[in-house]
Amino acid sequence: MRCSMLELQDVGRRFGDRWAVTGATLRVPDGQFVGVIGRSGAGKSTLLRMINRLVDPSAGRILHNGREVSALRGAELRRWRQTCAMIFQQFNLIGRLDVLTNVLMGRLNHVPLHRSLLRLWPSQDRALAFSALEQFDIGAIAAQRADSLSGGQQQRVAIARALVQEPRILLADEPVASLDPRNTRTVMDAIHGINRRYGITVMVNLHSLDLAHAYCDRLIGMAAGRVVFDDVPAALTDDVARTLYGLEAGEVLDAPQARAPGPGLGHAIPATV
């Protein structure tokens, strides 16, 4: 039986005369936790945005289980973005709305437009959204405005919103870049728990090599828009890190060692985070 697979075939993206990504070729089996590493401007965000089709490739093909994702349009493209959920460093929540409604936005492709506009969410969708919040120990804040939450809470709400899309792939673009160490650990545990509990493929852009070593099954290293490293974390030597990060290598190599991931979605997370 053939393994389900996300494939990039010589994918590139050009902005004007500059190639942000060029010649990216990858095969990612279902269920892997993949870290994408490299210095700022290496092409990490553009790579993930092409997979989600927020940015169209200028060259190459993206496929999932043999279906060409890079050719999808209209309703088929919307369905792909439901299958391939994305979370961002900026959280992208609607601050004036309550937490539960923000999570329910992940169900937009599952309900008629008029029901979502009037917030007439089916009871099963409301139950699903609340269950997702409970899994991240933030069910108690379901009625609070999103803009009243801490950064760690907001990112967990964004992850819950992605989870209720019922995706097969989760893309995370620097999801902990704006968080303190405690919230970084909490959010990374949440993403790791989704991967382990549901078998959802995860690709996450990370700046910290300690986090990459602690959480990822595989690392993709990018430099100047190209994939220059693709291996298990143990194969990432200091010399390879210096090749990837250049003058920034000291910053990523000298950070305190991250702890191993927690037990997943069911572990206790303080409600005040």
C-alpha angles and dihedrals in degrees: 000000000000117000116240109251145185109214133191115193115196091319121183141168126205126197106194107308094341125089108216090184127014135179096357110173119175141153115203117185120214114276100025122136103218125186119204110206138179141105124298110288094024092121100259097130093043090052093055093042090054091052090052089042094236081126121033118229116248090206140013132023137278117206136181116197089342095308114122105239092180090065098052121118138177117350092001091056091049090052090051091054088052090052092044105046123191135204125192141207090246094054092225094221125154100247098202093053125080122257096254092053090050090054091047088060084078087068096057093111090051099057135052114268095243092055093052092047090052091041090239093150117178113253091243091056092049089050091049092050093048091048089054091053091048090053088060093044093246101105089113091067096050093115096046123103111259092232091061093064132097119250093258092051092048092052091050089051088052090051091049089051090053092047094055089058083073091227129184092207129039119198117194119190109203091319095176102036094108097040133096119243095266094051091041089060092046094051095044090050089053093052091044090050092054090052095049099039100043103023090237113163111243128200112180131179110224134179096190116080090197090061090045091054093044100049113019132089091197138014129216111198119202131193127174091350096307133107103242100162131038117165146096117302092252089065092059101101125185089255092056090047090053089051090052099042105028110185090003092062094096090056095054098037098049098053118116113269112266119235120247116269119279123244094281135247096346099058122106117267119185110252091224094063 
